[in-house]
Amino acid sequence: MAAARRKVLLVDHAKFGRQALYELAPLADFDLVISDELLPQEEQDALQSLGMRYKLAAEGSRRG
């Protein structure tokens, strides 16, 4: 990550609000967080309050 020009985290909504045995990096280390449309509003509000840039990916928005 130290060599990256831009750090983007792609994460499923189900990963929020859970604890894991490992952590890649703190959220603050990422320039952008992308999650799916099922991300609860309270999690979106938490990201915004942390000053995190995030986007929600719509189902069916895959590139072909």
N, C-alpha and C positions, 0 to 999 in steps of 0.2 A: 504494500500500500504506500510505502514511502516514496516509491518511484512513480506512482500514478499522478497524472495531471488532474484527473477528476475521479472521485470515489463515489460510486453509486451502490446502494444496498437495495436489492430486489428481495422482498420478503412477503410471504403469505400472511394474511390477516391473523391466522391462528397462532402465529408465533409471538404475537404481542401479549403482554400480561402473563407470560410464563417464565419460569426459571429454567436454565439449562446447566449442564455440567461444564460448559465451555463458552467462551465469548470471543468472537473474531476481533472486535474492536468496539469501543463505546460509540453510541449513535452520533455523538458530536464530531467524530472523526470523518463522517460521511458528508459529502456535498449535497446529496439528494437521496431520499428514501422513496422507493416505489413499492406500493402494495396494491392489493386488489380492492374492488368496490365494497367488499364486506367488512373493511376495517371499521370498527365501531367509532362513532362520533367522539366518544371520550378519548380514544387513542389519537384521533386526528387533532383534537383540542390540545392534548398533551404534547404532541409533536410541534404544534404551532407555538405553544407557550415556551418551548425550549428554543424557539427560533430556527427550527429545522425546516428545510424545504422538502416538501413531499408532493407526490402525485399519485393519483389512483388510476390504475389501469383497468379499462373496461373489458369485460369478457368479449371475445371476438375481435379484439383489436390487434391480433397477431399479424405480423408481417408475413407475407407468403412468398 
